[in-house]
Amino acid sequence: MSVIFDKVSKQFPDGTLALDNLDLEFAKGEFVVFLGPSGSGKTTACRCLSGLEEITSGRILVDGVDVTPLPPRKRNMSMVFQNYALYPHKSVFENIAYPLRVRKLARGRIAEEVSRVAKLLQIEDYLDRRPRQLSGGQAQRVAVARALVWKPDICLMDEPLSNLDALLRLQTRTELKRLHRELGSTFVFVTHDQEEAMTLGTRIALLCYGRLVQFDVPRKIYHEPATRFVAEFIGRPAMNTLEGRLLEGVFHTDDTEIAAPGLLETDRAVVLGIRPERIVLHRAAGAGRVPFILDVAELVEPDTLLFVKSNGTSLVARATEDSSDIAPGDSVYLEFPPDALHLFDQSTGRRLS
C-alpha cells in the first residue's frame, strides 16, 4: 500500500491557504511524521488524508485508489486526537470495543480483539475503569487501542502526546515505536515537536506555510537540511546561521572571517551554517580560530551551551568538556571545521553545499 498526495491544496472559506500543491508519497508500514510550526498545514494534511477535511484541488490515492471523494468511514483509517475523545460514560473496555460494535462483530470476537490490543498496550488491568479514573498516559493508550483494535490500513495521530508531561511523553514515544515495530502498520503522526519527530519517524515531512520543504529520514534532515528554514527549525539549539559573502574560500561578514575551503567555487552572497556541537572550543588563539567573547553559559548536563558574540555576530556552541573555567566576559576562540559547514542561498534559502 502506498499513500500519495497529488498536488493537494486546501483553502478555507476565509481565504487561508492551508496546503499549497502538496506532493508527497510514502509506502505501507512507514511511520511518517508531519512536522512544522503552527499554521504549517500538518494537521490539515492529516485531516485531508482521513477525509475529515475536503480538499480544494488535487487528489489523494491509497494503494492506487483515488479516495478523494470517499467519506471517512470508507477510507479504512483510524485517528487519535489530541484530546483523546473517549466516551466518559463508557468503561475502557467499551471505549475500545466501540468500533467493533459499530461493525457488528460477534460478542466473542469483540472480547477477543479488545483483550489482544489491551495486552499489546499494557492496559488489560484497566478495562473496567471509566476514563476519569485514568492517568493521562493511560487515557492516551486507550485512545490508541480504540484506533487500532479494528486493524485499520492507516492509523493517524494528531499531536496525541501534547497533553502529557515530559516523562510520560518519553515513555509513550517508546511504546509507540515498539507498537509500530510489532504491528508493521502504517502510522501518520502530526507534531510540532522536533524531538518527537526525530525519534519516532522513519521519515519526516517538514511543512512550512502549507508547502513541503523536505521529506527524508531524520538523520538526513538533521545533517543535510534542504533549506535554511529546515536548518534553523531542526536542532536544540538550532543551527547557527550567518549572512555574508563567500570569496576565494573565505566566508566574510562585516566583522568575522571563517575559512570555508572547497565548499563553493562561485563567489556569491550566502548564508553559512554550522551546528553548535560541531564548533570546536579553544582557550587560546591559533591558526583558523576566530575570537569571541562569552556572553552567557548555560549548563545543560552533561554539556554546556556557550552563547558568544563578536561585535554584531552572535553564535551558540555546545561544549562537551568541562567549561566551568570560562566566565562571561572571557575571550574564547572557536574553530569551524570545513566539513561541518553548510551553505545556503541568501535569497531563496535553498541548500548550496
C-alpha positions as CSV (number, residue, x, y, z in Angstrom):
1,M,0.0,0.0,0.0
2,S,1.2,3.5,-0.8
3,V,-0.2,6.9,0.0
4,I,0.1,9.7,-2.5
5,F,-0.8,13.4,-2.1
6,D,-1.0,14.5,-5.7
7,K,-0.8,18.3,-5.9
8,V,-3.2,18.7,-2.9
9,S,-4.4,22.1,-2.0
10,K,-6.7,23.2,0.8
11,Q,-8.2,26.7,1.0
12,F,-10.6,27.6,3.8
13,P,-13.6,29.9,3.2
14,D,-11.8,32.8,4.9
15,G,-9.1,32.6,2.2
16,T,-6.5,30.8,4.3
17,L,-4.4,28.5,2.1
18,A,-3.5,25.7,4.5
19,L,-2.0,23.4,1.9
20,D,-0.3,24.5,-1.3
21,N,0.2,21.9,-4.0
22,L,1.4,19.2,-1.6
23,D,3.2,16.4,-3.4
24,L,4.1,13.5,-1.1
25,E,4.3,9.7,-1.4
26,F,5.1,7.1,1.2
27,A,4.8,3.3,1.5
28,K,2.9,0.8,3.6
29,G,4.5,0.2,7.0
30,E,6.2,3.5,7.4
31,F,6.0,5.8,10.4
32,V,5.6,9.1,8.7
33,V,5.7,12.3,10.8
34,F,4.1,15.6,9.6
35,L,6.3,18.2,11.3
36,G,6.2,22.0,11.3
37,P,5.4,25.2,13.2
38,S,1.9,26.3,14.0
39,G,0.0,27.1,10.8
40,S,2.2,25.0,8.6
41,G,-0.6,22.7,7.4
42,K,0.4,19.5,9.1
43,T,-2.9,18.9,10.9
44,T,-4.8,19.9,7.7
45,A,-2.8,17.4,5.7
46,C,-3.7,14.6,8.2
47,R,-7.4,15.6,8.2
48,C,-7.5,15.7,4.4
49,L,-6.0,12.2,4.3
50,S,-8.6,10.9,6.8
51,G,-11.5,12.6,4.9
52,L,-12.4,14.9,7.8
53,E,-11.5,17.9,5.5
54,E,-12.4,18.2,1.8
55,I,-9.5,19.2,-0.4
56,T,-9.8,22.2,-2.7
57,S,-7.8,20.7,-5.5
58,G,-5.6,17.7,-6.3
59,R,-6.3,14.1,-5.2
60,I,-5.2,11.6,-2.6
61,L,-4.5,8.0,-3.6
62,V,-4.2,5.0,-1.3
63,D,-2.9,1.8,-2.9
64,G,-3.6,3.2,-6.3
65,V,-7.3,4.1,-5.5
66,D,-8.4,7.7,-5.5
67,V,-10.0,8.2,-2.1
68,T,-10.6,11.9,-2.6
69,P,-14.4,11.6,-3.0
70,L,-14.8,8.9,-0.2
71,P,-16.2,9.8,3.2
72,P,-14.1,9.0,6.3
73,R,-15.9,5.8,7.1
74,K,-14.9,4.3,3.7
75,R,-11.2,5.0,3.9
76,N,-10.3,2.3,6.5
77,M,-8.3,4.8,8.6
78,S,-8.4,5.5,12.3
79,M,-7.5,8.7,14.1
80,V,-6.2,9.5,17.6
81,F,-7.0,13.1,18.5
82,Q,-5.1,15.5,20.8
83,N,-7.9,15.3,23.5
84,Y,-8.3,11.5,23.1
85,A,-12.1,11.9,22.7
86,L,-13.0,9.0,25.0
87,Y,-16.6,8.4,26.0
88,P,-16.8,9.4,29.7
89,H,-19.8,7.2,30.5
90,K,-18.3,4.0,29.0
91,S,-15.7,1.7,30.5
92,V,-12.3,1.3,29.0
93,F,-13.5,-2.0,27.5
94,E,-16.5,-0.4,25.9
95,N,-14.4,2.6,24.6
96,I,-12.1,0.2,22.9
97,A,-14.9,-2.1,21.7
98,Y,-17.0,0.6,20.2
99,P,-15.5,0.5,16.6
100,L,-16.1,-3.3,16.6
101,R,-19.7,-3.0,17.8
102,V,-20.3,-0.4,15.0
103,R,-19.1,-3.1,12.6
104,K,-21.4,-5.6,14.2
105,L,-18.8,-8.2,15.2
106,A,-19.8,-11.1,17.3
107,R,-19.6,-10.6,21.1
108,G,-16.9,-13.3,21.5
109,R,-14.8,-11.8,18.7
110,I,-15.1,-8.4,20.3
111,A,-13.9,-9.6,23.6
112,E,-11.0,-11.4,21.9
113,E,-9.9,-8.4,19.9
114,V,-10.2,-6.0,22.9
115,S,-8.1,-8.4,25.0
116,R,-5.5,-8.6,22.3
117,V,-5.0,-4.9,21.8
118,A,-5.3,-4.2,25.6
119,K,-2.5,-6.6,26.3
120,L,-0.4,-5.1,23.5
121,L,-0.7,-1.7,25.1
122,Q,-0.4,-2.9,28.6
123,I,-3.8,-1.7,29.8
124,E,-5.5,-5.0,30.4
125,D,-5.8,-4.2,34.2
126,Y,-7.9,-1.0,33.4
127,L,-10.7,-2.4,31.3
128,D,-13.4,-2.0,33.9
129,R,-12.4,1.6,34.7
130,R,-14.0,4.8,33.4
131,P,-11.9,7.5,31.6
132,R,-12.0,9.8,34.7
133,Q,-10.2,7.1,36.7
134,L,-7.2,7.0,34.3
135,S,-4.0,9.0,34.2
136,G,-3.1,10.9,31.1
137,G,-0.8,8.2,29.8
138,Q,-3.4,5.5,30.4
139,A,-6.1,7.5,28.6
140,Q,-3.7,8.1,25.7
141,R,-3.1,4.3,25.4
142,V,-6.8,3.6,25.5
143,A,-7.3,6.1,22.6
144,V,-4.6,4.3,20.6
145,A,-6.1,0.9,21.4
146,R,-9.5,2.1,20.2
147,A,-7.9,3.3,17.0
148,L,-6.0,0.0,16.4
149,V,-8.5,-2.6,17.6
150,W,-10.3,-2.9,14.2
151,K,-7.0,-3.1,12.3
152,P,-7.2,-0.1,10.0
153,D,-5.0,0.3,7.0
154,I,-3.6,3.6,8.4
155,C,-3.5,5.0,11.9
156,L,-3.5,8.8,12.1
157,M,-2.4,10.6,15.2
158,D,-2.8,14.3,15.6
159,E,-0.5,15.6,18.4
160,P,-1.5,12.8,20.8
161,L,1.3,13.4,23.3
162,S,0.9,17.1,23.7
163,N,-1.1,16.8,26.9
164,L,1.4,14.6,28.7
165,D,4.2,15.6,31.0
166,A,7.8,15.3,29.8
167,L,8.5,11.8,31.4
168,L,5.2,10.4,30.1
169,R,5.9,11.7,26.6
170,L,9.2,9.9,26.6
171,Q,7.7,6.7,27.9
172,T,4.8,6.9,25.4
173,R,7.2,7.6,22.5
174,T,9.0,4.4,23.3
175,E,5.7,2.5,23.4
176,L,4.6,3.9,20.0
177,K,7.9,2.8,18.5
178,R,7.5,-0.7,19.9
179,L,3.9,-0.8,18.8
180,H,4.8,0.2,15.2
181,R,7.5,-2.4,15.0
182,E,5.3,-5.2,16.3
183,L,2.3,-4.4,14.2
184,G,4.0,-3.3,11.0
185,S,1.1,-0.9,10.4
186,T,1.3,2.5,8.7
187,F,1.4,5.3,11.2
188,V,1.0,9.0,10.3
189,F,1.8,11.3,13.2
190,V,1.4,15.0,13.5
191,T,3.6,17.1,15.8
192,H,5.2,20.5,16.2
193,D,7.8,18.9,18.5
194,Q,11.0,18.1,16.5
195,E,12.3,15.7,19.2
196,E,9.2,13.6,18.8
197,A,9.6,13.7,15.0
198,M,13.3,12.8,15.1
199,T,12.8,9.9,17.4
200,L,9.6,8.4,16.0
201,G,9.6,8.9,12.3
202,T,11.0,6.5,9.7
203,R,10.7,9.6,7.5
204,I,9.7,13.2,8.3
205,A,7.6,15.5,6.1
206,L,8.6,19.0,7.1
207,L,6.0,21.6,6.2
208,C,6.0,25.4,6.2
209,Y,3.1,27.7,5.1
210,G,1.4,24.7,3.5
211,R,4.3,23.6,1.4
212,L,6.5,20.5,1.7
213,V,10.1,21.8,2.5
214,Q,11.8,18.4,2.9
215,F,10.8,14.8,3.1
216,D,13.5,12.4,4.3
217,V,14.9,10.2,7.0
218,P,15.6,12.1,10.3
219,R,19.3,11.7,10.1
220,K,19.5,13.3,6.6
221,I,17.1,16.2,7.6
222,Y,19.5,16.9,10.5
223,H,22.8,16.6,8.7
224,E,21.7,17.8,5.2
225,P,18.9,20.3,5.6
226,A,17.4,21.3,2.3
227,T,16.8,24.9,3.2
228,R,17.8,27.5,5.8
229,F,14.4,27.1,7.4
230,V,15.0,23.4,8.0
231,A,18.4,24.1,9.4
232,E,17.1,26.6,11.9
233,F,14.0,24.6,12.8
234,I,15.7,21.3,13.5
235,G,18.1,21.1,16.4
236,R,18.2,22.1,20.0
237,P,19.7,24.6,19.9
238,A,19.2,25.4,16.3
239,M,21.9,25.6,13.7
240,N,23.9,28.8,13.7
241,T,23.4,30.8,10.5
242,L,25.3,33.9,9.4
243,E,24.7,36.0,6.4
244,G,27.8,37.1,4.5
245,R,29.8,36.6,1.3
246,L,32.0,33.7,0.2
247,L,35.1,35.0,-1.5
248,E,38.0,32.8,-2.6
249,G,37.2,30.1,0.0
250,V,36.7,32.5,2.9
251,F,33.4,33.5,4.4
252,H,33.2,37.2,5.3
253,T,30.7,39.1,7.4
254,D,31.3,42.8,8.4
255,D,33.4,41.7,11.4
256,T,34.2,38.0,11.1
257,E,36.1,35.8,8.7
258,I,35.8,32.0,8.6
259,A,37.7,29.7,6.3
260,A,35.4,27.7,4.1
261,P,37.6,25.9,1.5
262,G,36.2,23.7,-1.2
263,L,32.5,24.4,-0.5
264,L,31.7,26.6,-3.4
265,E,33.7,27.8,-6.4
266,T,31.5,30.8,-7.3
267,D,31.9,33.9,-5.2
268,R,28.5,35.0,-4.0
269,A,26.3,36.1,-1.1
270,V,25.5,33.1,1.1
271,V,24.3,32.0,4.5
272,L,26.8,30.0,6.4
273,G,25.5,27.4,8.8
274,I,27.1,25.2,11.5
275,R,25.6,23.0,14.3
276,P,26.6,24.2,17.8
277,E,28.1,20.8,18.6
278,R,30.4,20.9,15.6
279,I,32.1,24.1,16.8
280,V,35.5,23.4,18.5
281,L,36.2,25.5,21.6
282,H,39.7,26.7,22.4
283,R,41.0,28.8,25.2
284,A,43.9,30.3,23.3
285,A,44.4,32.0,19.9
286,G,45.7,30.0,17.0
287,A,45.5,29.4,13.2
288,G,41.9,29.1,12.0
289,R,40.5,30.2,15.3
290,V,38.0,33.1,15.5
291,P,37.9,35.2,18.7
292,F,34.7,35.7,20.5
293,I,33.5,37.0,24.0
294,L,31.5,34.7,26.2
295,D,28.1,36.3,26.9
296,V,26.2,33.5,28.7
297,A,26.9,30.0,29.7
298,E,24.0,27.5,30.3
299,L,24.7,24.2,31.9
300,V,22.7,21.5,30.2
301,E,24.2,18.4,31.8
302,P,26.3,16.8,30.6
303,D,27.0,19.6,28.1
304,T,27.4,23.4,28.4
305,L,25.8,25.9,25.9
306,L,28.1,28.8,25.3
307,F,26.5,31.9,23.9
308,V,29.2,34.1,22.4
309,K,29.4,37.3,20.5
310,S,31.8,39.4,18.5
311,N,30.6,42.9,17.5
312,G,27.4,42.2,15.5
313,T,27.9,38.4,15.3
314,S,26.3,36.0,17.8
315,L,26.7,32.2,18.0
316,V,26.0,29.3,20.3
317,A,28.5,26.5,20.8
318,R,27.8,23.2,22.6
319,A,30.8,22.2,24.7
320,T,31.0,18.6,25.8
321,E,34.0,19.1,28.1
322,D,34.1,21.0,31.4
323,S,33.8,24.7,30.7
324,S,33.5,26.0,34.3
325,D,36.8,27.8,34.0
326,I,35.2,30.2,31.5
327,A,33.2,33.1,32.8
328,P,31.0,35.7,31.0
329,G,33.3,38.4,29.5
330,D,36.2,36.0,28.9
331,S,37.7,35.5,25.4
332,V,37.2,32.2,23.7
333,Y,38.4,31.0,20.3
334,L,36.2,29.0,18.0
335,E,37.3,26.7,15.2
336,F,34.9,25.9,12.4
337,P,35.8,22.6,10.7
338,P,35.2,22.9,6.9
339,D,33.3,19.5,6.8
340,A,30.8,20.9,9.4
341,L,29.9,24.0,7.3
342,H,26.6,24.3,5.3
343,L,25.9,26.9,2.7
344,F,22.5,28.3,1.7
345,D,21.4,30.8,-0.9
346,Q,20.6,34.2,0.7
347,S,17.6,35.0,-1.4
348,T,15.9,31.5,-1.7
349,G,17.3,29.8,1.4
350,R,18.0,26.7,-0.7
351,R,21.0,24.5,0.2
352,L,24.1,25.1,-1.9
353,S,26.6,22.8,-0.1
